[in-house]
Amino acid sequence: MNIVSLVLRIHPETRAEAEAALTAYPGVECHGMSDDGKLVVTVEDAEGAAMSDTLIALHRVPQVLAATLAYEHTDAMLSAPVPASQSQAT
């Protein structure tokens, strides 16, 4: 499972249009927004949709002025082998 959280900068008056466009992408959810137009969005893996493609598409939504990655989680990190140089304390 992969999850990312973004802070998108939008004009507050375009919130409804922005949220409609953003949530049309699989795995995208919109959360709270500040008065100055910072919209919190999460993106989860969705079947048939690469996370990277979704993130690029969100940048291209006309109402999105800027995007900042706030958080990333992947389960792949938990199953990756630990390199030998890091497996022993010195």
C-alpha positions in Angstrom: 0.0 0.0 0.0 1.2 3.5 -0.9 -0.3 6.7 0.5 0.7 10.3 0.0 -0.6 13.5 1.4 -0.3 16.7 -0.5 -1.0 20.4 0.3 -2.4 22.0 -2.8 -2.7 25.7 -3.2 -5.9 26.8 -4.9 -8.0 30.0 -5.0 -10.5 29.5 -2.2 -13.4 30.5 -4.6 -12.5 27.5 -6.8 -12.8 24.9 -4.1 -15.9 23.1 -5.4 -14.5 22.9 -8.9 -11.1 21.8 -7.7 -12.5 19.1 -5.4 -14.7 17.7 -8.2 -11.8 17.5 -10.6 -9.4 16.0 -8.0 -11.8 13.4 -6.7 -12.5 12.2 -10.2 -9.1 10.5 -10.0 -9.0 7.0 -8.4 -7.7 7.0 -4.8 -7.9 10.7 -4.3 -9.7 12.3 -1.3 -10.0 15.9 -0.3 -9.9 17.0 3.3 -9.8 20.3 5.1 -8.9 23.6 3.5 -7.5 26.8 5.1 -9.0 30.2 4.5 -6.1 31.1 2.3 -6.5 28.2 -0.1 -4.3 25.3 1.2 -6.3 22.1 0.5 -5.2 18.9 2.1 -5.4 15.9 -0.3 -4.6 12.2 0.2 -3.8 9.8 -2.6 -3.9 6.0 -2.1 -2.9 3.3 -4.6 -5.8 2.4 -6.8 -6.1 -0.6 -9.1 -5.2 0.3 -12.6 -3.8 3.7 -11.6 -0.1 4.3 -11.0 0.5 6.6 -8.1 3.1 8.6 -10.1 0.6 9.2 -12.9 -2.1 10.3 -10.5 0.3 12.8 -8.8 1.3 14.3 -12.2 -2.4 14.5 -13.2 -3.2 16.4 -10.0 -0.6 19.0 -10.9 -2.4 19.6 -14.2 -5.8 20.3 -12.7 -6.5 23.9 -13.8 -7.5 25.1 -10.3 -4.3 23.8 -8.7 -1.7 26.6 -8.5 1.0 24.6 -6.6 1.4 21.3 -4.8 3.7 20.2 -1.9 4.2 16.6 -0.9 3.6 16.5 2.9 3.8 12.8 3.7 4.5 9.5 2.0 4.0 6.0 3.3 4.7 2.7 1.6 4.6 -0.8 2.9 7.3 -1.8 0.5 9.8 -0.3 2.9 8.7 -2.7 5.6 9.4 -5.8 3.5 12.7 -4.6 1.9 15.8 -6.4 3.2 18.1 -4.5 5.5 21.6 -4.1 4.0 24.3 -6.0 6.0 26.1 -2.7 6.8 23.0 -1.5 8.6 21.9 -4.7 10.3 24.5 -4.7 13.1 25.0 -1.9 15.7 28.5 -0.6 15.9 
